[in-house]
Structure formats: C-alpha cells, structure tokens
Amino acid sequence: MSNHECININRLLAGSPHNELDLVPAPQSFLDRLGSEYINNLETIPVIPEAPWDTNGEELLHRWMADAKDLAKGHKHTGYILKKRHHRLSISVIISTAFVFLVSSLFPCTTELTYKYIQVFVSFLSLVIANINAFFNYGARYQLHFEYEGKYRKYAIDIEEILATQVEFRPPKDKTIVEFKERKGQLVTTGPEL
C-alpha cells in the first residue's frame, strides 16, 4: 500500500465518529470495469465478522455477574470467620507464652514434682496452641479471602459496566465473552476454597 493510499484511509478514519469504517463489497459490475491488471494488484484485507450483541450474550454476562457477586460475599464471609479465628488463636498464643514465662519465673529451679508438672503442662499447652496457629495459618488465609472478594467485586463491576454501555459502543460480543470467560476461569482456579 502506498503512502498516498494510507493517507486516504487515515483521512477516512479521522472523519468517522469512532475511528471505524464499514467495508462494503464492491458490486461485480464495478469490478468488471476496473480490469484484471488493476484487480490483481489490490491488497486483500481479511475481515472477520464480529458477533453482534444479543440477549443470550447479555444473559450470560448477567449470570456471571450474579455468580461473581455471590462469590465475593462468600469470600468476605469466610474472610471474617478466619480473621476471628486468627485473632483468637494469636491471643491464645500470647497468653500461653506469658503463662510459660510466669510459671518458669515463679518456679525456676524447683525439685517438687507438682511444680514440675505445672511447668510441663503450661509449656505443652503453649506449644500446642502455637503449632495449631502455625498449622492453620489463619492470618494468610483470611487475607487471601479478602483479596479474592475484591477481585470478584471488580469482575462484577467490569461486567456491569459493559452491560450499562449502549450496544453500539461496546466491544465485540465474542471478544468480550472470551475475555470474561478467561478471567472467570482464572479466578475459580486460583481462588481459595470457600
């Protein structure tokens, strides 16, 4: 394509309201007048038709948006449950560690069996609570649920924005559906279990 032809196309695009042009096939009578030498030198531009928006596409996006809102609520709920557990276990670790310190300070070098049992029991209890806290890792888990709550809310808002846009100003349906399908798949496969 020559610079002159590019300039003409650029001028045509600049004059269109959305930098779009409709390509219309030339009638055969027009092509017959051009001659085969001219036609053979023309550049062919492959055009892939875009799927128009219809109720099926919108209903699918509405379902995905509703699912995303439900999952966001579920992650929020689970996040708060895990946050409470994390706080309770963390406070228990602090208190049990303080008891270990207190008992070992009160009975540092005793040979009486009763005080030894108290020291061992308090140390054992502190160790069990600390290991339970480390095993369940509630701190990281509740934060991950809150992170996915935000991701699902953003997903729902993005769908809502597409649906609120007039059909003629939306991106093509097929590309939009594929994009949201991929995002949904990624959220489902990487998100924590509810």
C-alpha beads as a LAMMPS data file, in Angstrom:
LAMMPS data file: protein, C-alpha beads

194 atoms
193 bonds

1 atom types
1 bond types

-500.0 500.0 xlo xhi
-500.0 500.0 ylo yhi
-500.0 500.0 zlo zhi

Masses

1 110.0

Atoms # bond

1 1 1 0.000 0.000 0.000
2 1 1 1.480 3.354 -0.951
3 1 1 1.699 6.420 1.317
4 1 1 -0.968 8.097 -0.784
5 1 1 -3.383 5.211 -0.125
6 1 1 -2.551 5.240 3.636
7 1 1 -3.237 8.948 3.797
8 1 1 -6.628 8.437 2.158
9 1 1 -7.513 5.673 4.615
10 1 1 -6.293 7.783 7.539
11 1 1 -8.374 10.708 6.292
12 1 1 -11.431 8.455 6.006
13 1 1 -10.902 7.053 9.517
14 1 1 -10.358 10.508 11.010
15 1 1 -13.685 11.641 9.597
16 1 1 -15.603 8.723 11.096
17 1 1 -17.161 9.211 14.547
18 1 1 -15.421 6.234 16.250
19 1 1 -12.384 5.588 14.026
20 1 1 -14.374 2.832 12.328
21 1 1 -15.304 2.172 8.750
22 1 1 -17.773 -0.243 7.280
23 1 1 -16.268 -2.300 4.468
24 1 1 -18.765 -2.999 1.760
25 1 1 -18.095 -5.477 -1.050
26 1 1 -17.869 -3.784 -4.416
27 1 1 -20.575 -4.748 -6.906
28 1 1 -19.432 -7.103 -9.655
29 1 1 -20.347 -4.509 -12.340
30 1 1 -17.848 -2.084 -10.772
31 1 1 -15.129 -4.753 -10.571
32 1 1 -15.680 -5.683 -14.242
33 1 1 -14.914 -2.075 -15.290
34 1 1 -11.564 -1.980 -13.431
35 1 1 -9.751 -4.641 -15.411
36 1 1 -7.859 -7.699 -14.239
37 1 1 -4.427 -5.987 -14.058
38 1 1 -5.705 -3.417 -11.534
39 1 1 -7.638 -6.005 -9.508
40 1 1 -4.639 -8.359 -9.292
41 1 1 -2.564 -5.552 -7.717
42 1 1 -5.103 -4.782 -4.999
43 1 1 -4.278 -5.730 -1.429
44 1 1 -6.636 -8.193 0.191
45 1 1 -7.639 -7.411 3.755
46 1 1 -9.044 -10.371 5.673
47 1 1 -12.158 -9.371 7.579
48 1 1 -13.519 -11.439 10.424
49 1 1 -17.119 -10.593 11.212
50 1 1 -17.851 -9.777 14.835
51 1 1 -20.686 -11.428 16.681
52 1 1 -23.454 -8.907 17.371
53 1 1 -24.735 -8.453 20.910
54 1 1 -27.931 -10.362 21.619
55 1 1 -29.977 -11.405 24.661
56 1 1 -28.056 -14.678 25.005
57 1 1 -24.753 -12.826 25.447
58 1 1 -26.278 -10.356 27.894
59 1 1 -27.969 -13.113 29.913
60 1 1 -24.660 -14.978 30.151
61 1 1 -22.916 -11.853 31.446
62 1 1 -25.772 -11.261 33.922
63 1 1 -25.315 -14.833 35.258
64 1 1 -21.554 -14.418 35.541
65 1 1 -22.038 -11.072 37.306
66 1 1 -24.505 -12.607 39.790
67 1 1 -22.107 -15.522 40.430
68 1 1 -19.231 -13.090 40.974
69 1 1 -21.277 -11.062 43.478
70 1 1 -22.252 -14.242 45.352
71 1 1 -18.648 -15.454 45.437
72 1 1 -17.472 -12.032 46.631
73 1 1 -19.958 -12.252 49.524
74 1 1 -18.818 -15.808 50.262
75 1 1 -15.149 -14.797 50.360
76 1 1 -15.983 -11.828 52.576
77 1 1 -17.924 -14.045 54.996
78 1 1 -15.194 -16.698 55.075
79 1 1 -12.549 -13.977 55.492
80 1 1 -14.268 -12.612 58.596
81 1 1 -14.647 -16.101 60.101
82 1 1 -10.959 -16.863 59.536
83 1 1 -9.978 -13.415 60.838
84 1 1 -11.805 -14.086 64.130
85 1 1 -10.122 -17.474 64.436
86 1 1 -6.744 -15.894 63.718
87 1 1 -7.261 -13.244 66.389
88 1 1 -8.426 -15.783 68.970
89 1 1 -5.536 -18.154 68.320
90 1 1 -2.990 -15.327 68.250
91 1 1 -4.246 -14.002 71.580
92 1 1 -4.153 -17.560 72.948
93 1 1 -0.527 -17.897 71.838
94 1 1 0.335 -14.628 73.586
95 1 1 -1.436 -15.645 76.795
96 1 1 0.019 -19.183 76.829
97 1 1 3.521 -17.831 76.227
98 1 1 3.020 -15.380 79.094
99 1 1 1.950 -18.297 81.334
100 1 1 5.084 -20.226 80.387
101 1 1 7.170 -17.194 81.355
102 1 1 5.211 -16.714 84.566
103 1 1 5.426 -20.354 85.660
104 1 1 9.132 -20.634 84.851
105 1 1 9.789 -17.376 86.694
106 1 1 7.812 -18.439 89.775
107 1 1 9.297 -21.933 89.926
108 1 1 12.724 -21.603 88.274
109 1 1 14.645 -24.464 89.837
110 1 1 12.243 -26.460 91.878
111 1 1 12.512 -30.162 92.511
112 1 1 8.947 -30.583 93.707
113 1 1 7.045 -32.815 91.340
114 1 1 3.813 -30.764 91.451
115 1 1 5.543 -27.615 90.216
116 1 1 7.376 -29.583 87.518
117 1 1 4.014 -30.936 86.282
118 1 1 2.609 -27.403 86.186
119 1 1 5.629 -26.182 84.163
120 1 1 5.428 -29.089 81.731
121 1 1 1.646 -28.758 81.321
122 1 1 1.764 -24.993 80.677
123 1 1 4.692 -25.392 78.231
124 1 1 2.897 -28.247 76.459
125 1 1 -0.315 -26.204 76.188
126 1 1 1.593 -23.203 74.819
127 1 1 3.372 -25.389 72.271
128 1 1 0.091 -26.991 71.103
129 1 1 -1.622 -23.611 70.669
130 1 1 1.362 -22.137 68.783
131 1 1 1.546 -25.155 66.461
132 1 1 -2.201 -25.107 65.786
133 1 1 -1.892 -21.422 64.906
134 1 1 1.037 -22.130 62.562
135 1 1 -0.662 -25.172 61.004
136 1 1 -3.940 -23.478 60.104
137 1 1 -2.223 -20.221 59.070
138 1 1 -5.459 -18.277 59.515
139 1 1 -3.719 -14.904 59.075
140 1 1 -2.647 -15.502 55.476
141 1 1 -5.844 -17.366 54.658
142 1 1 -8.238 -14.628 55.772
143 1 1 -6.213 -12.020 53.859
144 1 1 -6.381 -14.162 50.717
145 1 1 -10.182 -14.405 51.031
146 1 1 -10.458 -10.623 51.321
147 1 1 -8.188 -10.254 48.272
148 1 1 -10.471 -12.545 46.245
149 1 1 -13.530 -10.700 47.489
150 1 1 -12.039 -7.609 45.838
151 1 1 -11.160 -9.486 42.653
152 1 1 -14.702 -10.869 42.308
153 1 1 -16.217 -7.441 43.012
154 1 1 -14.019 -5.893 40.296
155 1 1 -15.051 -8.667 37.902
156 1 1 -18.746 -7.973 38.610
157 1 1 -18.258 -4.205 38.237
158 1 1 -16.487 -4.677 34.894
159 1 1 -19.400 -6.784 33.619
160 1 1 -21.872 -4.225 34.949
161 1 1 -20.007 -1.503 33.064
162 1 1 -20.197 -3.465 29.791
163 1 1 -23.925 -4.081 30.264
164 1 1 -24.547 -0.412 31.081
165 1 1 -22.865 0.704 27.851
166 1 1 -25.060 1.082 24.789
167 1 1 -24.677 -1.849 22.409
168 1 1 -23.118 0.194 19.606
169 1 1 -20.342 1.424 21.926
170 1 1 -19.479 -1.971 23.465
171 1 1 -16.506 -4.044 22.447
172 1 1 -17.459 -7.004 20.232
173 1 1 -19.512 -9.695 21.958
174 1 1 -17.280 -12.637 21.039
175 1 1 -14.099 -10.950 22.321
176 1 1 -15.838 -9.743 25.469
177 1 1 -17.262 -13.185 26.276
178 1 1 -13.856 -14.831 25.761
179 1 1 -12.133 -12.235 27.975
180 1 1 -14.628 -12.628 30.827
181 1 1 -14.593 -16.420 30.478
182 1 1 -10.801 -16.453 30.855
183 1 1 -10.918 -14.103 33.853
184 1 1 -13.609 -16.229 35.485
185 1 1 -11.594 -19.399 34.897
186 1 1 -8.520 -17.816 36.424
187 1 1 -10.445 -16.613 39.483
188 1 1 -12.015 -20.026 40.025
189 1 1 -8.774 -21.984 39.625
190 1 1 -6.545 -19.679 41.718
191 1 1 -9.001 -18.616 44.420
192 1 1 -9.090 -20.153 47.884
193 1 1 -11.759 -22.692 48.725
194 1 1 -14.888 -21.334 50.393

Bonds

1 1 1 2
2 1 2 3
3 1 3 4
4 1 4 5
5 1 5 6
6 1 6 7
7 1 7 8
8 1 8 9
9 1 9 10
10 1 10 11
11 1 11 12
12 1 12 13
13 1 13 14
14 1 14 15
15 1 15 16
16 1 16 17
17 1 17 18
18 1 18 19
19 1 19 20
20 1 20 21
21 1 21 22
22 1 22 23
23 1 23 24
24 1 24 25
25 1 25 26
26 1 26 27
27 1 27 28
28 1 28 29
29 1 29 30
30 1 30 31
31 1 31 32
32 1 32 33
33 1 33 34
34 1 34 35
35 1 35 36
36 1 36 37
37 1 37 38
38 1 38 39
39 1 39 40
40 1 40 41
41 1 41 42
42 1 42 43
43 1 43 44
44 1 44 45
45 1 45 46
46 1 46 47
47 1 47 48
48 1 48 49
49 1 49 50
50 1 50 51
51 1 51 52
52 1 52 53
53 1 53 54
54 1 54 55
55 1 55 56
56 1 56 57
57 1 57 58
58 1 58 59
59 1 59 60
60 1 60 61
61 1 61 62
62 1 62 63
63 1 63 64
64 1 64 65
65 1 65 66
66 1 66 67
67 1 67 68
68 1 68 69
69 1 69 70
70 1 70 71
71 1 71 72
72 1 72 73
73 1 73 74
74 1 74 75
75 1 75 76
76 1 76 77
77 1 77 78
78 1 78 79
79 1 79 80
80 1 80 81
81 1 81 82
82 1 82 83
83 1 83 84
84 1 84 85
85 1 85 86
86 1 86 87
87 1 87 88
88 1 88 89
89 1 89 90
90 1 90 91
91 1 91 92
92 1 92 93
93 1 93 94
94 1 94 95
95 1 95 96
96 1 96 97
97 1 97 98
98 1 98 99
99 1 99 100
100 1 100 101
101 1 101 102
102 1 102 103
103 1 103 104
104 1 104 105
105 1 105 106
106 1 106 107
107 1 107 108
108 1 108 109
109 1 109 110
110 1 110 111
111 1 111 112
112 1 112 113
113 1 113 114
114 1 114 115
115 1 115 116
116 1 116 117
117 1 117 118
118 1 118 119
119 1 119 120
120 1 120 121
121 1 121 122
122 1 122 123
123 1 123 124
124 1 124 125
125 1 125 126
126 1 126 127
127 1 127 128
128 1 128 129
129 1 129 130
130 1 130 131
131 1 131 132
132 1 132 133
133 1 133 134
134 1 134 135
135 1 135 136
136 1 136 137
137 1 137 138
138 1 138 139
139 1 139 140
140 1 140 141
141 1 141 142
142 1 142 143
143 1 143 144
144 1 144 145
145 1 145 146
146 1 146 147
147 1 147 148
148 1 148 149
149 1 149 150
150 1 150 151
151 1 151 152
152 1 152 153
153 1 153 154
154 1 154 155
155 1 155 156
156 1 156 157
157 1 157 158
158 1 158 159
159 1 159 160
160 1 160 161
161 1 161 162
162 1 162 163
163 1 163 164
164 1 164 165
165 1 165 166
166 1 166 167
167 1 167 168
168 1 168 169
169 1 169 170
170 1 170 171
171 1 171 172
172 1 172 173
173 1 173 174
174 1 174 175
175 1 175 176
176 1 176 177
177 1 177 178
178 1 178 179
179 1 179 180
180 1 180 181
181 1 181 182
182 1 182 183
183 1 183 184
184 1 184 185
185 1 185 186
186 1 186 187
187 1 187 188
188 1 188 189
189 1 189 190
190 1 190 191
191 1 191 192
192 1 192 193
193 1 193 194
